[in-house]
Amino acid sequence: SRGINAENGKAVVSTQSTGILNGGIMPFPSSAALASVVTRGRSNSCSKVLEQGVMVQGQLQAQASQVLEHCNWGLEQVEAEKVLLIAGLKKELWNRHLTEIKEEGQAFSSDTLPKGHLEIKDISLLLRQDYLVNQVVERKVNQAFFVVAKVNPYRLLSTNTATSECNIHGTNLSISEPIVIENLPPDYHLTIEVYCMSYNMHSSATPAKKKKLESNTPKRLLQTALHKMGASQKRDRPFTSSMDSFRERSGSVGTPKQSASSTTHSSAQFTLAGTLTLTIKDVKTKQFRLRKAPFHSPFEGTINLNMAAKESVNSPPPSHKGFLTIFQEESGLGAWNRRWCSIQDNKIYYWLYPEDQVNSNKAPHGEIDLRHCKTDKVTIATRLECARPNTFVLTILKPAEPGDRSSIITESNGKTTQTKFLMCADSRDERKQWMEVINRSLQCVVSWNH
């Protein structure tokens, strides 16, 4: 009847449990709230929020350690160990960022970059053949796994816990829960870490020991904490031979050891089984090699996953509308035509009149897809390109289509077609406004359309 919710940052034990955890502790602000404070670049506000978060995670560590004093088997132990590990990782991450803020005098900020949405799903890891054989023979020991995603410098997310009993399909371990990251800058460096641990499926305590444990009071347990410190690190936990060697080589991964007065279980039993770093350039890649994978890890060293990245719904592409005079080809000759233009969804649509867009459902007279722009910025037309004032140049390069031919504004070589659009605004201020909106849209395209 005990449990800890690691994702919501809150430790909870029912009224039928030992009573050491009374109620719970204040949950830490959500990732979105933390991101809002951090990305505003306010060092003082950011430091206060991070310091509060470090304190909360320390309380979580203490509560999880106390729960583990009464539960050393089954999924309850696994979830408590997971809370202990995640709390330690968050403390380490946020303390490192606090140090950077104090040294540099400013918080991390990427407000100038368009934010996006990243989803990582269908996570599976190839298992070693000898590990699969041991799983069939030694059914008394089970393993638990989960994946952590670190979005530097302050965010950490984790998947649900998968077990060797329920989540092995063929030769792969599958994790069904996706990792969804919002408000992500395009220059992100995402660290993926895989953790695993062995646990008993049944209690190893004798009936007499159980009875003695039930008679203990919280006060008595706290008084004997110092004596249990050494014993708690040598609890009776049978492992498979491969997992024994895996733990000896990789070591226990978790929080730094604390004083005996604060907790009797200072480090999580989960061990690091592999890591990798992802950037936006890896979105279309589906298979990766894990780094830092111990020799006796249960994994072969390959991880498969599917990723999808796009602009965030909270920061949609910029939009704007107004008149522009566009240089176009007509009957083999060039002509300037005044058009009503609207930029939406990274495309410039144009009609003959404003009413055609506003008061009716007429199809656009034409469109310019900014995803095919040759450059990442539009520029002011030079005097050699056009003597007309307030004119800017937009060059589109896309694969050639049947019927494409070279003309006054178009060059086609059979493989690609390049079209140069000269677009003239009514005034200098309007030209600046149009160029700013188009360049912001191009930034979104360059950042998230990989």
N, C-alpha and C positions, 0 to 999 in steps of 0.2 A: 504494500500500500504506500510505498514511497516512490517519489519520482522527481526529476529535475527537468525543467524545460530550458534547454540550452539556447534555443533560437530567440526566445523572447527576453533573455537576460534576467530570468527570474527563477529562483530555486523555491520549490514548494514541496512540503511533506504533509501527508494527511494527518488527521487528528489521531489515527490509530498507530502512528509511527512512534519513534522513541522520544520525540519531544525536543530534541536538540535544536532543530530548525523551527523557530517559532514564526509562523506566518510566511514571511518571505522578505525580500528587499526591494527597494525601489528600482524599477527597470531603467536601463540606460536609454537615452533618446535614440530614436530610429536612425538608420543610415541616412535617410533623406534629410532629417533635421540636422544631423552632424555635418553632412555635405553642405547644407545651406550656410552653416556658420563658417566652416573651413574655407569654402570657395569665395566668401566675401573678403577674405584676406585680412580679417580683424584678429590680430595676434592675441590680444587680451581675452576676447570672447572665446576664441578657439582654445586657448590654454586652459581656461576655466572648465570648458566642456570636457576636454580630454582628461584633465585632472579628476573631474567627477567620475568619468568613465573608468579610470584606473582604480579609483577607490571601490567602485561597485564590483569590478571584476575581482578585486582582492577579497571582498566579502563572499562572492560566489565560490572562490577557491576554498575558503574556510568552511563554508557550508557543504560543498561537495566532499571535502575530506572527511567531515564528520559523518556524512551519510555512508561513506565507504568503510567506516569503522564497524558498521552494522550489516553491511551487505557486501559479500565478496564472491558472489556468483550470480549467474543469469544476466538478463538484459538490464536489470536495475543497476548492476555494477557497471555495465557498459555505458549506460547513459550518464551515470555519475562521473565516470572516467572521461567521457567526452566533454562534459561541462568543465571539468578540471583543466583539460588540455586547452580548450577554446579560450577560457578565461586567461590562461597563461599567455597564449599567443596574442590576445588582444592587448594585454598589459604591455608585453614586449613591443608591439607595433606602436602603441600610443605613446609609450615612454620615449621611444626613439624619435617620434615626431615632435614631442614636447622639447626634446633636446635640440632638434633642428630649429624650432621656432625661437628658442632662447638664443641660439648662436647666430642665426641669420636675421632675427628681428621681425620676421613677417611669416604669415601663414601661407601654406600652399594655395595657389590660385590658378584656375584655368578658365575664368569666366569668358575670355575672348574666344575660346574654341567652342564650336557647336557641340552640344551634348548629344549622346546617343544611348541606345538600348542594346544590350548584348545578352543573348540567351545561349547557354551551353547545356545540351541535352544528349540523351542516348549514350551515357558514359559507360564504357565497358573496359575491363582489363583482362588480358590474357594470362591464365594461371599456368604454373609449372606442372608438368606431368607427375613428378614425384609428390608434389603437394596434393594433387587430386587423388593419387593412390592412398596417401596417408589419411585423407578425409574419409575414404571408404572403410579403412581398417580401424582407425581410432575415432570412433563416433562419440566418445565421452568428452572430447574437447572441441570447442567451436571457436571460430574466428569472427571478428566484427571489423568492418571497414567503413570509412567515410572520406569524403573529399572536401578540402578547404580551398577557397579562392581568396587570395589577398590582393586587394586593389590599393596599391600604395597611394598615399602614405598613411591612411587612417581607416580603411574599410576592410572587413573580413566577413565572408559568408561561408556557410557549410551546407552540405547535402544531408539527407537523412542517413541513418545507419543501415548498412547492408550486412547480412550475415552469410557465412558459408553454408548454413543450413537451408536458407530460403532463396538466396540470390545468385546461386551458381547455375548457369544454363550452359550445358555442354562443357566447354573448356574456358568459359569466360565468366567473370564476376560482373554483374550488371547493377548499375545504380539508376533507378527510374526517375528520381526527383531531379528536375533541371535546376541549374543555377541561373538566376535572372538578375542582371545588374542594370540599374537605371542611373540616369544622370552621369554618364561616363564620358570623359573627354576622349577624343580620337587618338591622342598620343599615349594611351594607357599602356602599362606594362603589368600584365596580370600573372601572378604566381599561383600555380596549381600545386597542391600538396596532397598526397595520398597517405592515410594513416591506417594502421591495423593493430589489433591486439587479440590475444587468446583469452578465453574465459571458460569457466566451468558451467556446464548446463545444469548441474545439481549441486546443492550445498555440500561442502566437504566437512562441515562441523558435525561432531557427534551429538546425540541427544542431550548428554549431560552438559556439553559446552553450550548448546542452544539454550538450555534452561538457565544456565548461569548468565548468559548474555541478556536474556529477557529480564533477569532480576536486577541488572545493573541500572543505576539511575544516571541521568546526565551529569550530576555533580561528581559521582564516583568515576565516571569515564574521563572527565576532564582532569581529575586529580591524578589519574594513572596515565595521562597522555605521554609524559616523558618516558615511562617504562615501555610503552608500546611503540615508541618511535622506531626503535631498531627492528622490532618484530613485525611491524606493519609492512616494512620493505621486503620481508621474507615470508610473506603469506603463502599458504599451501595452494599453489596454482599449477596443476599439471599442464605441460605443453607437449606438443609433438617435438620430435628431435630437431626438425628443421626450424621450428619457431624458437626453440631454445637458442640455437646458434644464431638465428636472426636477431634476437634481443641482445645477445652478448656482443655482436658485431656493431649493431646500429646504436645501441644504448637507448635509454628511456628518454622520450622527447616530451617536453612539457614546460612547466614553470620552474624557475630557479628555486632551490631549496630554501624554505623559510625556517624561521626559528621554531623550536619545539613548542613554545607557548602559544603560537598562532594556529598550528595545525599538526596533525599526526600523520598526514599523508601528503607529502610535499610535491610529488611529481606524478603525472599521469602515466598509465601503463601503455597507452597507445604509442607506437613507434612509427617513425617516418619510413615509408616504403617506396618513396620516389617523388620527384618534383619536376616541374617544367615551367617555362615562361612563355606567355602568349602575348602577341601584339595584334593590331588590326590587320596586319598583312597575313596573319595565319588563319583568317576567318574561313577560307575555303578549304583548308587542309583538314583531313579527317583522322589521320593517324600520326602519333608522336612517340618519340622515345623518352622514357623517364630517366632523369638524371638522379644521382645520389641513391640509386636503388641498391640495397645491400645484397651481397652474393646469395644469401639464403632467404631472400624475400620470397613470398609465395607467388610473386608475379614474374612473368618472363621479361618485363621491361617495356611493354608496348601498351599504350592507352589509346582507345578510339573514342571520338566524340564528334558531335555535330554542333556547329556554331552558326548563329544568325545575328547580324548586326544591322542596325538602321538608325535613322535620326529619331531622337526621342519625341514622343507625342507632346511632351511638356515644352519643347523648344522646336516648333515646326519651322519649315523653311520660310524665309521672309516673303511677304507679298506686297505688291504695289501696283497702281494703275494710273494711266494718264496718256496724253498724246505724245507720240514720237513720229518723226518723219524718217522713213526708211528708204534707202536707195535700193531699187529693185530693177530686174530686167523685164522689159516689155517689148516684144517683137524684135528681139535682137539688139535693142537699144536700152540705155540706162535711164531711169526716171525716178524722181523723188515723190513718194506717196505718203500723205499724212494718214496715220492709222491710230486707232484707239487700242492701246496695249495694256495687258495685264500679266503680271508675273505670279504664277501659282505653281506649287509642287515642282519647283526647279525647271519650269518651262515658261517661255514668253509666248502668250497667245495674242493675236491681233485681229481686230474687226475693222470694218469700214467706218462704223459709227458707234458711239457709246451705247445707244439704245439696243443695238444688236446683242450686246452682252447683258444689259440690265433688264430690259423690258420684254425680251423674247428668248427663246432657246435656240437661236441660230448657232450653227457650228462656226468655230473661228475661221476667218479667212486664211489663216496660216499659223504656224507655230515654230518656235525655235527651242530645241531641246538642249538645255545647258549641260546635260550629262556628257554631251559630245564636244564641249568646248575645248579647243586646242590648248588654251592657256588657263591658268588658275585665276587670272584677273583680266578685266576689260581695261583698255587703255584709251587715252584721248588720241584722236586721229591726228597724224602729223600734217603739215601743210602740203607735203607731196601726195599724201593719200586723199586728202579732201580739204579744200579751202573754206568750206562752210563752217561757221563757228558753232561751238557747243556740240560737236560731233565726236562720238566714241566708236571704237571698232570692236566687233565681236566675231571671232573666227571659229567656225564649226568644222570639225573633222570627224567623219564617220565612214563605215564601210560602204563601198559603192553599191548602188542598186541598178537593176536593169533600166535603161533609159537615161541614166546620168550622162551628161556631156559637159564639156567646158564652155564657159560663156564669159560675160563681162565680170560677173561676181563669183563664178564657180570654176574650179579646176578639178578634173577627174582623170585618173590614170588607169581606170579599170578595176583597181583594188580599193582605192579610197577616193572620197569626194570631199573637197575642201571648199567651203562657202564663206566669203567675207561679207559680213553685214555692217554697213555704215548706218548709224542711227543718230539722228539729230534731235536734241531737246529744244524746247521753246526758249529756255533761258539758261544762264550759267548755273543758277541754283538748282534748277530741275535736272540739269545734266549731272551735277554732283550727287543728287539724290538717287537718280536712276543707277549710276555707277556703283554707289554704295550698296544698294539693295542687290544688284546683280552679283557683285563681288562676295557679299555675304552668302548668297545662294550657291555660288561656285565653291565657297569654302565648305559648305555642307556636302556638296557633291564629291569634292576631292577627299574629304575626311571619311565618309561613311559608305561610299559606293565602290567597294573593293570586290 
